[in-house]
Amino acid sequence: MNQGDCKLRLYVSEECELCDRAVAVLAAARAPDFECVCIEDDTELSARYGVRVPVLHDVSRDRDLGWPFDVGDVLRFLSA
């Protein structure tokens, strides 16, 4: 699977400095389009990701890359 086939979500919380950094890392890695999903209004997502955000989630493979991550980590995650 190449990067273009990957549907990505970045789980975040409001006013989260680490989440802002994660977006910058994804931009530097030239990650394919992703959507930011705020977990605060969703009980299930808050329970799953509450203390772990930001988390990059590959929807097609149901797998996560948790913070901290850098450009190299993102590239490896996308190519695995």
PDB file of N, CA, C and O in Angstrom:
ATOM      1  N   MET A   1       0.847  -1.179   0.000  1.00  0.00           N
ATOM      2  CA  MET A   1       0.000   0.000   0.000  1.00  0.00           C
ATOM      3  C   MET A   1       0.887   1.235   0.000  1.00  0.00           C
ATOM      4  O   MET A   1       1.821   1.328   0.796  1.00  0.00           O
ATOM      5  N   ASN A   2       0.607   2.166  -0.870  1.00  0.00           N
ATOM      6  CA  ASN A   2       1.386   3.391  -0.877  1.00  0.00           C
ATOM      7  C   ASN A   2       0.687   4.463  -0.048  1.00  0.00           C
ATOM      8  O   ASN A   2      -0.449   4.281   0.390  1.00  0.00           O
ATOM      9  N   GLN A   3       1.371   5.568   0.160  1.00  0.00           N
ATOM     10  CA  GLN A   3       0.843   6.615   1.021  1.00  0.00           C
ATOM     11  C   GLN A   3      -0.496   7.148   0.537  1.00  0.00           C
ATOM     12  O   GLN A   3      -1.336   7.524   1.355  1.00  0.00           O
ATOM     13  N   GLY A   4      -0.713   7.189  -0.759  1.00  0.00           N
ATOM     14  CA  GLY A   4      -1.967   7.714  -1.294  1.00  0.00           C
ATOM     15  C   GLY A   4      -3.176   6.878  -0.934  1.00  0.00           C
ATOM     16  O   GLY A   4      -4.299   7.381  -0.958  1.00  0.00           O
ATOM     17  N   ASP A   5      -2.975   5.613  -0.600  1.00  0.00           N
ATOM     18  CA  ASP A   5      -4.072   4.731  -0.233  1.00  0.00           C
ATOM     19  C   ASP A   5      -4.437   4.828   1.242  1.00  0.00           C
ATOM     20  O   ASP A   5      -5.404   4.202   1.677  1.00  0.00           O
ATOM     21  N   CYS A   6      -3.706   5.575   1.994  1.00  0.00           N
ATOM     22  CA  CYS A   6      -3.826   5.611   3.444  1.00  0.00           C
ATOM     23  C   CYS A   6      -4.795   6.717   3.863  1.00  0.00           C
ATOM     24  O   CYS A   6      -4.579   7.882   3.531  1.00  0.00           O
ATOM     25  N   LYS A   7      -5.847   6.370   4.579  1.00  0.00           N
ATOM     26  CA  LYS A   7      -6.730   7.389   5.134  1.00  0.00           C
ATOM     27  C   LYS A   7      -6.298   7.619   6.572  1.00  0.00           C
ATOM     28  O   LYS A   7      -6.270   6.693   7.382  1.00  0.00           O
ATOM     29  N   LEU A   8      -5.966   8.850   6.874  1.00  0.00           N
ATOM     30  CA  LEU A   8      -5.386   9.172   8.177  1.00  0.00           C
ATOM     31  C   LEU A   8      -6.256  10.126   8.975  1.00  0.00           C
ATOM     32  O   LEU A   8      -6.912  11.012   8.426  1.00  0.00           O
ATOM     33  N   ARG A   9      -6.245   9.922  10.286  1.00  0.00           N
ATOM     34  CA  ARG A   9      -6.866  10.848  11.228  1.00  0.00           C
ATOM     35  C   ARG A   9      -5.835  11.196  12.277  1.00  0.00           C
ATOM     36  O   ARG A   9      -5.076  10.337  12.726  1.00  0.00           O
ATOM     37  N   LEU A  10      -5.808  12.440  12.661  1.00  0.00           N
ATOM     38  CA  LEU A  10      -4.979  12.867  13.773  1.00  0.00           C
ATOM     39  C   LEU A  10      -5.929  13.215  14.906  1.00  0.00           C
ATOM     40  O   LEU A  10      -6.665  14.199  14.838  1.00  0.00           O
ATOM     41  N   TYR A  11      -5.902  12.392  15.950  1.00  0.00           N
ATOM     42  CA  TYR A  11      -6.736  12.651  17.116  1.00  0.00           C
ATOM     43  C   TYR A  11      -6.048  13.689  17.987  1.00  0.00           C
ATOM     44  O   TYR A  11      -4.878  13.547  18.345  1.00  0.00           O
ATOM     45  N   VAL A  12      -6.793  14.734  18.321  1.00  0.00           N
ATOM     46  CA  VAL A  12      -6.253  15.884  19.048  1.00  0.00           C
ATOM     47  C   VAL A  12      -7.236  16.306  20.130  1.00  0.00           C
ATOM     48  O   VAL A  12      -8.363  15.815  20.201  1.00  0.00           O
ATOM     49  N   SER A  13      -6.781  17.225  20.968  1.00  0.00           N
ATOM     50  CA  SER A  13      -7.677  17.905  21.896  1.00  0.00           C
ATOM     51  C   SER A  13      -7.501  19.407  21.674  1.00  0.00           C
ATOM     52  O   SER A  13      -6.534  19.849  21.055  1.00  0.00           O
ATOM     53  N   GLU A  14      -8.436  20.165  22.183  1.00  0.00           N
ATOM     54  CA  GLU A  14      -8.399  21.618  21.984  1.00  0.00           C
ATOM     55  C   GLU A  14      -7.238  22.236  22.745  1.00  0.00           C
ATOM     56  O   GLU A  14      -6.862  21.778  23.824  1.00  0.00           O
ATOM     57  N   GLU A  15      -6.684  23.276  22.164  1.00  0.00           N
ATOM     58  CA  GLU A  15      -5.601  24.040  22.784  1.00  0.00           C
ATOM     59  C   GLU A  15      -4.474  23.133  23.270  1.00  0.00           C
ATOM     60  O   GLU A  15      -4.024  23.227  24.412  1.00  0.00           O
ATOM     61  N   CYS A  16      -4.038  22.265  22.385  1.00  0.00           N
ATOM     62  CA  CYS A  16      -3.013  21.278  22.707  1.00  0.00           C
ATOM     63  C   CYS A  16      -1.730  21.610  21.943  1.00  0.00           C
ATOM     64  O   CYS A  16      -1.670  21.456  20.723  1.00  0.00           O
ATOM     65  N   GLU A  17      -0.717  22.063  22.661  1.00  0.00           N
ATOM     66  CA  GLU A  17       0.550  22.433  22.023  1.00  0.00           C
ATOM     67  C   GLU A  17       1.202  21.230  21.337  1.00  0.00           C
ATOM     68  O   GLU A  17       1.767  21.369  20.253  1.00  0.00           O
ATOM     69  N   LEU A  18       1.129  20.068  21.951  1.00  0.00           N
ATOM     70  CA  LEU A  18       1.693  18.869  21.331  1.00  0.00           C
ATOM     71  C   LEU A  18       0.972  18.525  20.026  1.00  0.00           C
ATOM     72  O   LEU A  18       1.585  18.052  19.069  1.00  0.00           O
ATOM     73  N   CYS A  19      -0.326  18.770  20.007  1.00  0.00           N
ATOM     74  CA  CYS A  19      -1.106  18.505  18.789  1.00  0.00           C
ATOM     75  C   CYS A  19      -0.659  19.436  17.663  1.00  0.00           C
ATOM     76  O   CYS A  19      -0.561  19.019  16.509  1.00  0.00           O
ATOM     77  N   ASP A  20      -0.393  20.684  17.999  1.00  0.00           N
ATOM     78  CA  ASP A  20       0.127  21.635  17.006  1.00  0.00           C
ATOM     79  C   ASP A  20       1.477  21.164  16.476  1.00  0.00           C
ATOM     80  O   ASP A  20       1.753  21.269  15.281  1.00  0.00           O
ATOM     81  N   ARG A  21       2.305  20.651  17.361  1.00  0.00           N
ATOM     82  CA  ARG A  21       3.606  20.119  16.929  1.00  0.00           C
ATOM     83  C   ARG A  21       3.426  18.914  16.014  1.00  0.00           C
ATOM     84  O   ARG A  21       4.157  18.757  15.037  1.00  0.00           O
ATOM     85  N   ALA A  22       2.458  18.070  16.330  1.00  0.00           N
ATOM     86  CA  ALA A  22       2.209  16.885  15.509  1.00  0.00           C
ATOM     87  C   ALA A  22       1.795  17.284  14.092  1.00  0.00           C
ATOM     88  O   ALA A  22       2.234  16.671  13.119  1.00  0.00           O
ATOM     89  N   VAL A  23       0.957  18.305  13.977  1.00  0.00           N
ATOM     90  CA  VAL A  23       0.553  18.791  12.654  1.00  0.00           C
ATOM     91  C   VAL A  23       1.782  19.274  11.881  1.00  0.00           C
ATOM     92  O   VAL A  23       1.902  19.013  10.684  1.00  0.00           O
ATOM     93  N   ALA A  24       2.679  19.966  12.548  1.00  0.00           N
ATOM     94  CA  ALA A  24       3.906  20.451  11.901  1.00  0.00           C
ATOM     95  C   ALA A  24       4.785  19.280  11.442  1.00  0.00           C
ATOM     96  O   ALA A  24       5.375  19.336  10.363  1.00  0.00           O
ATOM     97  N   VAL A  25       4.872  18.233  12.250  1.00  0.00           N
ATOM     98  CA  VAL A  25       5.657  17.055  11.868  1.00  0.00           C
ATOM     99  C   VAL A  25       5.033  16.389  10.643  1.00  0.00           C
ATOM    100  O   VAL A  25       5.748  15.997   9.720  1.00  0.00           O
ATOM    101  N   LEU A  26       3.714  16.259  10.627  1.00  0.00           N
ATOM    102  CA  LEU A  26       3.044  15.653   9.466  1.00  0.00           C
ATOM    103  C   LEU A  26       3.270  16.484   8.209  1.00  0.00           C
ATOM    104  O   LEU A  26       3.457  15.931   7.125  1.00  0.00           O
ATOM    105  N   ALA A  27       3.253  17.800   8.347  1.00  0.00           N
ATOM    106  CA  ALA A  27       3.526  18.672   7.200  1.00  0.00           C
ATOM    107  C   ALA A  27       4.957  18.482   6.720  1.00  0.00           C
ATOM    108  O   ALA A  27       5.201  18.393   5.517  1.00  0.00           O
ATOM    109  N   ALA A  28       5.899  18.419   7.643  1.00  0.00           N
ATOM    110  CA  ALA A  28       7.307  18.233   7.272  1.00  0.00           C
ATOM    111  C   ALA A  28       7.533  16.875   6.614  1.00  0.00           C
ATOM    112  O   ALA A  28       8.403  16.732   5.755  1.00  0.00           O
ATOM    113  N   ALA A  29       6.750  15.884   7.018  1.00  0.00           N
ATOM    114  CA  ALA A  29       6.857  14.540   6.431  1.00  0.00           C
ATOM    115  C   ALA A  29       6.101  14.438   5.113  1.00  0.00           C
ATOM    116  O   ALA A  29       6.139  13.407   4.442  1.00  0.00           O
ATOM    117  N   ARG A  30       5.412  15.517   4.751  1.00  0.00           N
ATOM    118  CA  ARG A  30       4.577  15.523   3.551  1.00  0.00           C
ATOM    119  C   ARG A  30       3.592  14.364   3.568  1.00  0.00           C
ATOM    120  O   ARG A  30       3.403  13.662   2.575  1.00  0.00           O
ATOM    121  N   ALA A  31       2.977  14.189   4.719  1.00  0.00           N
ATOM    122  CA  ALA A  31       1.971  13.136   4.890  1.00  0.00           C
ATOM    123  C   ALA A  31       0.793  13.434   3.967  1.00  0.00           C
ATOM    124  O   ALA A  31       0.484  14.592   3.686  1.00  0.00           O
ATOM    125  N   PRO A  32       0.140  12.369   3.501  1.00  0.00           N
ATOM    126  CA  PRO A  32      -1.050  12.594   2.673  1.00  0.00           C
ATOM    127  C   PRO A  32      -2.134  13.285   3.499  1.00  0.00           C
ATOM    128  O   PRO A  32      -2.017  13.422   4.717  1.00  0.00           O
ATOM    129  N   ASP A  33      -3.175  13.710   2.819  1.00  0.00           N
ATOM    130  CA  ASP A  33      -4.263  14.397   3.505  1.00  0.00           C
ATOM    131  C   ASP A  33      -4.716  13.610   4.731  1.00  0.00           C
ATOM    132  O   ASP A  33      -4.816  12.383   4.707  1.00  0.00           O
ATOM    133  N   PHE A  34      -4.984  14.346   5.789  1.00  0.00           N
ATOM    134  CA  PHE A  34      -5.489  13.742   7.010  1.00  0.00           C
ATOM    135  C   PHE A  34      -6.522  14.681   7.603  1.00  0.00           C
ATOM    136  O   PHE A  34      -6.554  15.871   7.291  1.00  0.00           O
ATOM    137  N   GLU A  35      -7.366  14.129   8.463  1.00  0.00           N
ATOM    138  CA  GLU A  35      -8.334  14.973   9.153  1.00  0.00           C
ATOM    139  C   GLU A  35      -7.983  15.012  10.622  1.00  0.00           C
ATOM    140  O   GLU A  35      -7.588  14.005  11.209  1.00  0.00           O
ATOM    141  N   CYS A  36      -8.132  16.185  11.210  1.00  0.00           N
ATOM    142  CA  CYS A  36      -7.956  16.336  12.648  1.00  0.00           C
ATOM    143  C   CYS A  36      -9.306  16.087  13.310  1.00  0.00           C
ATOM    144  O   CYS A  36     -10.318  16.669  12.922  1.00  0.00           O
ATOM    145  N   VAL A  37      -9.306  15.224  14.303  1.00  0.00           N
ATOM    146  CA  VAL A  37     -10.529  14.882  15.018  1.00  0.00           C
ATOM    147  C   VAL A  37     -10.321  15.214  16.489  1.00  0.00           C
ATOM    148  O   VAL A  37      -9.458  14.639  17.153  1.00  0.00           O
ATOM    149  N   CYS A  38     -11.121  16.146  16.988  1.00  0.00           N
ATOM    150  CA  CYS A  38     -11.056  16.519  18.397  1.00  0.00           C
ATOM    151  C   CYS A  38     -11.807  15.467  19.213  1.00  0.00           C
ATOM    152  O   CYS A  38     -12.970  15.175  18.936  1.00  0.00           O
ATOM    153  N   ILE A  39     -11.147  14.911  20.202  1.00  0.00           N
ATOM    154  CA  ILE A  39     -11.725  13.808  20.972  1.00  0.00           C
ATOM    155  C   ILE A  39     -12.613  14.279  22.116  1.00  0.00           C
ATOM    156  O   ILE A  39     -13.326  13.468  22.707  1.00  0.00           O
ATOM    157  N   GLU A  40     -12.588  15.548  22.438  1.00  0.00           N
ATOM    158  CA  GLU A  40     -13.227  16.035  23.654  1.00  0.00           C
ATOM    159  C   GLU A  40     -14.741  15.874  23.689  1.00  0.00           C
ATOM    160  O   GLU A  40     -15.311  15.735  24.771  1.00  0.00           O
ATOM    161  N   ASP A  41     -15.397  15.887  22.555  1.00  0.00           N
ATOM    162  CA  ASP A  41     -16.861  15.776  22.535  1.00  0.00           C
ATOM    163  C   ASP A  41     -17.338  14.357  22.266  1.00  0.00           C
ATOM    164  O   ASP A  41     -18.529  14.136  22.046  1.00  0.00           O
ATOM    165  N   ASP A  42     -16.431  13.400  22.281  1.00  0.00           N
ATOM    166  CA  ASP A  42     -16.779  12.012  21.986  1.00  0.00           C
ATOM    167  C   ASP A  42     -16.301  11.126  23.137  1.00  0.00           C
ATOM    168  O   ASP A  42     -15.098  10.964  23.345  1.00  0.00           O
ATOM    169  N   THR A  43     -17.226  10.566  23.865  1.00  0.00           N
ATOM    170  CA  THR A  43     -16.904   9.771  25.054  1.00  0.00           C
ATOM    171  C   THR A  43     -16.002   8.593  24.723  1.00  0.00           C
ATOM    172  O   THR A  43     -15.036   8.328  25.439  1.00  0.00           O
ATOM    173  N   GLU A  44     -16.309   7.889  23.648  1.00  0.00           N
ATOM    174  CA  GLU A  44     -15.523   6.716  23.267  1.00  0.00           C
ATOM    175  C   GLU A  44     -14.093   7.104  22.890  1.00  0.00           C
ATOM    176  O   GLU A  44     -13.136   6.469  23.333  1.00  0.00           O
ATOM    177  N   LEU A  45     -13.953   8.144  22.072  1.00  0.00           N
ATOM    178  CA  LEU A  45     -12.614   8.596  21.682  1.00  0.00           C
ATOM    179  C   LEU A  45     -11.846   9.149  22.880  1.00  0.00           C
ATOM    180  O   LEU A  45     -10.639   8.933  22.995  1.00  0.00           O
ATOM    181  N   SER A  46     -12.528   9.852  23.762  1.00  0.00           N
ATOM    182  CA  SER A  46     -11.870  10.375  24.961  1.00  0.00           C
ATOM    183  C   SER A  46     -11.342   9.244  25.830  1.00  0.00           C
ATOM    184  O   SER A  46     -10.245   9.336  26.381  1.00  0.00           O
ATOM    185  N   ALA A  47     -12.119   8.186  25.952  1.00  0.00           N
ATOM    186  CA  ALA A  47     -11.686   7.038  26.748  1.00  0.00           C
ATOM    187  C   ALA A  47     -10.492   6.341  26.103  1.00  0.00           C
ATOM    188  O   ALA A  47      -9.577   5.890  26.793  1.00  0.00           O
ATOM    189  N   ARG A  48     -10.511   6.258  24.786  1.00  0.00           N
ATOM    190  CA  ARG A  48      -9.444   5.543  24.065  1.00  0.00           C
ATOM    191  C   ARG A  48      -8.158   6.360  23.956  1.00  0.00           C
ATOM    192  O   ARG A  48      -7.063   5.818  24.109  1.00  0.00           O
ATOM    193  N   TYR A  49      -8.285   7.665  23.692  1.00  0.00           N
ATOM    194  CA  TYR A  49      -7.119   8.486  23.382  1.00  0.00           C
ATOM    195  C   TYR A  49      -6.853   9.620  24.365  1.00  0.00           C
ATOM    196  O   TYR A  49      -5.879  10.353  24.197  1.00  0.00           O
ATOM    197  N   GLY A  50      -7.679   9.780  25.369  1.00  0.00           N
ATOM    198  CA  GLY A  50      -7.642  10.953  26.243  1.00  0.00           C
ATOM    199  C   GLY A  50      -6.282  11.393  26.736  1.00  0.00           C
ATOM    200  O   GLY A  50      -5.956  12.576  26.643  1.00  0.00           O
ATOM    201  N   VAL A  51      -5.481  10.488  27.254  1.00  0.00           N
ATOM    202  CA  VAL A  51      -4.178  10.877  27.789  1.00  0.00           C
ATOM    203  C   VAL A  51      -3.059  10.664  26.789  1.00  0.00           C
ATOM    204  O   VAL A  51      -1.893  10.911  27.095  1.00  0.00           O
ATOM    205  N   ARG A  52      -3.411  10.204  25.589  1.00  0.00           N
ATOM    206  CA  ARG A  52      -2.389   9.858  24.606  1.00  0.00           C
ATOM    207  C   ARG A  52      -2.265  10.849  23.450  1.00  0.00           C
ATOM    208  O   ARG A  52      -1.315  10.747  22.674  1.00  0.00           O
ATOM    209  N   VAL A  53      -3.183  11.802  23.305  1.00  0.00           N
ATOM    210  CA  VAL A  53      -3.151  12.685  22.147  1.00  0.00           C
ATOM    211  C   VAL A  53      -1.883  13.516  22.141  1.00  0.00           C
ATOM    212  O   VAL A  53      -1.361  13.867  23.199  1.00  0.00           O
ATOM    213  N   PRO A  54      -1.394  13.827  20.973  1.00  0.00           N
ATOM    214  CA  PRO A  54      -1.915  13.498  19.653  1.00  0.00           C
ATOM    215  C   PRO A  54      -1.582  12.062  19.244  1.00  0.00           C
ATOM    216  O   PRO A  54      -0.545  11.511  19.613  1.00  0.00           O
ATOM    217  N   VAL A  55      -2.491  11.482  18.475  1.00  0.00           N
ATOM    218  CA  VAL A  55      -2.309  10.129  17.953  1.00  0.00           C
ATOM    219  C   VAL A  55      -2.675  10.145  16.479  1.00  0.00           C
ATOM    220  O   VAL A  55      -3.753  10.602  16.101  1.00  0.00           O
ATOM    221  N   LEU A  56      -1.768   9.643  15.649  1.00  0.00           N
ATOM    222  CA  LEU A  56      -2.039   9.487  14.225  1.00  0.00           C
ATOM    223  C   LEU A  56      -2.636   8.107  14.028  1.00  0.00           C
ATOM    224  O   LEU A  56      -2.046   7.106  14.433  1.00  0.00           O
ATOM    225  N   HIS A  57      -3.805   8.053  13.407  1.00  0.00           N
ATOM    226  CA  HIS A  57      -4.519   6.783  13.216  1.00  0.00           C
ATOM    227  C   HIS A  57      -4.672   6.489  11.729  1.00  0.00           C
ATOM    228  O   HIS A  57      -5.162   7.319  10.963  1.00  0.00           O
ATOM    229  N   ASP A  58      -4.247   5.305  11.342  1.00  0.00           N
ATOM    230  CA  ASP A  58      -4.414   4.803   9.973  1.00  0.00           C
ATOM    231  C   ASP A  58      -5.729   4.040   9.953  1.00  0.00           C
ATOM    232  O   ASP A  58      -5.815   2.926  10.470  1.00  0.00           O
ATOM    233  N   VAL A  59      -6.748   4.635   9.358  1.00  0.00           N
ATOM    234  CA  VAL A  59      -8.091   4.065   9.359  1.00  0.00           C
ATOM    235  C   VAL A  59      -8.130   2.738   8.614  1.00  0.00           C
ATOM    236  O   VAL A  59      -8.773   1.790   9.066  1.00  0.00           O
ATOM    237  N   SER A  60      -7.452   2.665   7.483  1.00  0.00           N
ATOM    238  CA  SER A  60      -7.525   1.468   6.652  1.00  0.00           C
ATOM    239  C   SER A  60      -6.904   0.245   7.308  1.00  0.00           C
ATOM    240  O   SER A  60      -7.294  -0.886   7.015  1.00  0.00           O
ATOM    241  N   ARG A  61      -5.936   0.469   8.196  1.00  0.00           N
ATOM    242  CA  ARG A  61      -5.271  -0.660   8.864  1.00  0.00           C
ATOM    243  C   ARG A  61      -5.552  -0.707  10.364  1.00  0.00           C
ATOM    244  O   ARG A  61      -5.052  -1.586  11.066  1.00  0.00           O
ATOM    245  N   ASP A  62      -6.343   0.228  10.848  1.00  0.00           N
ATOM    246  CA  ASP A  62      -6.708   0.312  12.261  1.00  0.00           C
ATOM    247  C   ASP A  62      -5.482   0.197  13.166  1.00  0.00           C
ATOM    248  O   ASP A  62      -5.384  -0.688  14.015  1.00  0.00           O
ATOM    249  N   ARG A  63      -4.558   1.122  12.950  1.00  0.00           N
ATOM    250  CA  ARG A  63      -3.341   1.141  13.769  1.00  0.00           C
ATOM    251  C   ARG A  63      -2.997   2.577  14.102  1.00  0.00           C
ATOM    252  O   ARG A  63      -3.392   3.507  13.399  1.00  0.00           O
ATOM    253  N   ASP A  64      -2.256   2.746  15.184  1.00  0.00           N
ATOM    254  CA  ASP A  64      -1.952   4.069  15.715  1.00  0.00           C
ATOM    255  C   ASP A  64      -0.449   4.311  15.791  1.00  0.00           C
ATOM    256  O   ASP A  64       0.353   3.395  15.974  1.00  0.00           O
ATOM    257  N   LEU A  65      -0.107   5.584  15.643  1.00  0.00           N
ATOM    258  CA  LEU A  65       1.237   6.066  15.933  1.00  0.00           C
ATOM    259  C   LEU A  65       1.067   7.145  16.991  1.00  0.00           C
ATOM    260  O   LEU A  65       0.540   8.224  16.721  1.00  0.00           O
ATOM    261  N   GLY A  66       1.522   6.835  18.203  1.00  0.00           N
ATOM    262  CA  GLY A  66       1.342   7.762  19.311  1.00  0.00           C
ATOM    263  C   GLY A  66       2.499   8.738  19.430  1.00  0.00           C
ATOM    264  O   GLY A  66       3.622   8.460  19.010  1.00  0.00           O
ATOM    265  N   TRP A  67       2.196   9.875  20.006  1.00  0.00           N
ATOM    266  CA  TRP A  67       3.188  10.908  20.278  1.00  0.00           C
ATOM    267  C   TRP A  67       4.096  10.438  21.391  1.00  0.00           C
ATOM    268  O   TRP A  67       3.611   9.787  22.316  1.00  0.00           O
ATOM    269  N   PRO A  68       5.365  10.723  21.360  1.00  0.00           N
ATOM    270  CA  PRO A  68       6.041  11.602  20.409  1.00  0.00           C
ATOM    271  C   PRO A  68       6.450  10.856  19.147  1.00  0.00           C
ATOM    272  O   PRO A  68       6.844   9.690  19.190  1.00  0.00           O
ATOM    273  N   PHE A  69       6.345  11.559  18.021  1.00  0.00           N
ATOM    274  CA  PHE A  69       6.856  11.025  16.760  1.00  0.00           C
ATOM    275  C   PHE A  69       7.527  12.143  15.987  1.00  0.00           C
ATOM    276  O   PHE A  69       7.226  13.324  16.159  1.00  0.00           O
ATOM    277  N   ASP A  70       8.460  11.723  15.118  1.00  0.00           N
ATOM    278  CA  ASP A  70       9.167  12.692  14.281  1.00  0.00           C
ATOM    279  C   ASP A  70       8.927  12.329  12.818  1.00  0.00           C
ATOM    280  O   ASP A  70       8.187  11.394  12.513  1.00  0.00           O
ATOM    281  N   VAL A  71       9.554  13.072  11.930  1.00  0.00           N
ATOM    282  CA  VAL A  71       9.360  12.846  10.494  1.00  0.00           C
ATOM    283  C   VAL A  71       9.696  11.405  10.112  1.00  0.00           C
ATOM    284  O   VAL A  71       8.940  10.767   9.381  1.00  0.00           O
ATOM    285  N   GLY A  72      10.817  10.893  10.599  1.00  0.00           N
ATOM    286  CA  GLY A  72      11.207   9.518  10.288  1.00  0.00           C
ATOM    287  C   GLY A  72      10.185   8.510  10.765  1.00  0.00           C
ATOM    288  O   GLY A  72       9.878   7.552  10.055  1.00  0.00           O
ATOM    289  N   ASP A  73       9.649   8.716  11.967  1.00  0.00           N
ATOM    290  CA  ASP A  73       8.620   7.812  12.493  1.00  0.00           C
ATOM    291  C   ASP A  73       7.380   7.823  11.603  1.00  0.00           C
ATOM    292  O   ASP A  73       6.809   6.771  11.314  1.00  0.00           O
ATOM    293  N   VAL A  74       6.971   9.000  11.173  1.00  0.00           N
ATOM    294  CA  VAL A  74       5.793   9.118  10.315  1.00  0.00           C
ATOM    295  C   VAL A  74       6.034   8.413   8.984  1.00  0.00           C
ATOM    296  O   VAL A  74       5.167   7.681   8.507  1.00  0.00           O
ATOM    297  N   LEU A  75       7.188   8.624   8.388  1.00  0.00           N
ATOM    298  CA  LEU A  75       7.493   7.983   7.104  1.00  0.00           C
ATOM    299  C   LEU A  75       7.499   6.469   7.236  1.00  0.00           C
ATOM    300  O   LEU A  75       6.988   5.770   6.361  1.00  0.00           O
ATOM    301  N   ARG A  76       8.072   5.953   8.320  1.00  0.00           N
ATOM    302  CA  ARG A  76       8.068   4.500   8.534  1.00  0.00           C
ATOM    303  C   ARG A  76       6.653   3.986   8.753  1.00  0.00           C
ATOM    304  O   ARG A  76       6.290   2.928   8.239  1.00  0.00           O
ATOM    305  N   PHE A  77       5.858   4.724   9.506  1.00  0.00           N
ATOM    306  CA  PHE A  77       4.473   4.341   9.777  1.00  0.00           C
ATOM    307  C   PHE A  77       3.677   4.264   8.465  1.00  0.00           C
ATOM    308  O   PHE A  77       2.913   3.324   8.245  1.00  0.00           O
ATOM    309  N   LEU A  78       3.868   5.254   7.611  1.00  0.00           N
ATOM    310  CA  LEU A  78       3.115   5.302   6.358  1.00  0.00           C
ATOM    311  C   LEU A  78       3.560   4.230   5.370  1.00  0.00           C
ATOM    312  O   LEU A  78       2.756   3.772   4.557  1.00  0.00           O
ATOM    313  N   SER A  79       4.809   3.829   5.424  1.00  0.00           N
ATOM    314  CA  SER A  79       5.297   2.855   4.453  1.00  0.00           C
ATOM    315  C   SER A  79       5.179   1.402   4.933  1.00  0.00           C
ATOM    316  O   SER A  79       5.386   0.471   4.154  1.00  0.00           O
ATOM    317  N   ALA A  80       4.854   1.215   6.188  1.00  0.00           N
ATOM    318  CA  ALA A  80       4.749  -0.153   6.744  1.00  0.00           C
ATOM    319  C   ALA A  80       3.477  -0.844   6.286  1.00  0.00           C
ATOM    320  O   ALA A  80       3.231  -1.992   6.656  1.00  0.00           O
TER     321      ALA A  80
END
